[in-house]
Amino acid sequence: MIPVYNYVKSSVYDDLSWQTCNYASTNRGYKYYNEQSYADYSPYVLKVMKAPIASAFNLTPNEEQNMVYT
């Protein structure tokens, strides 16, 4: 076996973090800001999480109402 070193940045978390995989890092970078990527999850997650997030971050009712998944 030959080791392949393709880490974005070397650290003790190389095998545990998305940051050390170029594919995962690029894919996350694209999807993180793309609201459509979360269309399947957004409705039911936001239904449960809007109020606790708004409370934790002292959001206004308008900010809570207009919250998006990302």
C-alpha positions in Angstrom: 0.0 0.0 0.0 1.2 3.5 -0.9 0.0 6.4 1.2 -1.6 9.3 -0.7 -1.3 12.7 0.8 -4.0 14.9 -0.7 -5.0 17.0 2.4 -6.2 20.5 2.0 -4.2 21.3 5.2 -2.4 18.8 7.3 -3.7 18.4 10.9 -4.4 15.8 13.5 -8.0 15.7 12.2 -7.1 14.7 8.7 -9.3 11.6 8.7 -12.2 13.2 10.5 -12.8 16.6 8.8 -14.5 17.5 5.5 -11.7 20.2 5.2 -9.1 17.5 4.5 -10.9 16.1 1.5 -10.7 18.2 -1.6 -14.0 16.8 -3.0 -15.9 17.3 0.2 -14.4 20.7 0.7 -15.4 21.8 -2.8 -18.8 20.2 -2.6 -19.6 21.8 0.7 -18.4 25.2 -0.6 -21.0 25.0 -3.4 -23.9 23.6 -1.4 -23.4 25.6 1.8 -24.8 28.8 0.2 -27.2 27.2 -2.3 -30.6 27.1 -0.6 -31.9 24.7 -3.3 -29.5 22.1 -2.0 -31.6 21.8 1.1 -35.0 21.9 -0.5 -35.8 18.3 0.7 -35.0 19.1 4.3 -35.7 22.8 4.8 -39.5 22.7 5.4 -39.6 20.2 8.3 -36.3 21.3 9.8 -37.2 25.0 9.8 -40.6 24.2 11.3 -39.0 22.8 14.3 -35.9 25.0 14.6 -37.1 28.5 13.8 -38.4 29.4 17.2 -35.4 28.1 19.2 -32.9 29.7 16.8 -34.8 33.0 16.9 -34.8 32.9 20.7 -31.1 32.0 21.0 -30.0 34.8 18.7 -32.6 37.4 19.7 -34.1 37.6 16.2 -37.0 39.8 15.4 -40.3 38.2 14.4 -39.6 39.4 10.9 -36.1 37.8 10.9 -37.6 34.6 12.2 -40.4 34.5 9.6 -37.9 35.1 6.8 -35.3 32.6 8.0 -33.9 30.2 5.4 -32.2 26.9 5.9 -28.7 28.1 5.1 
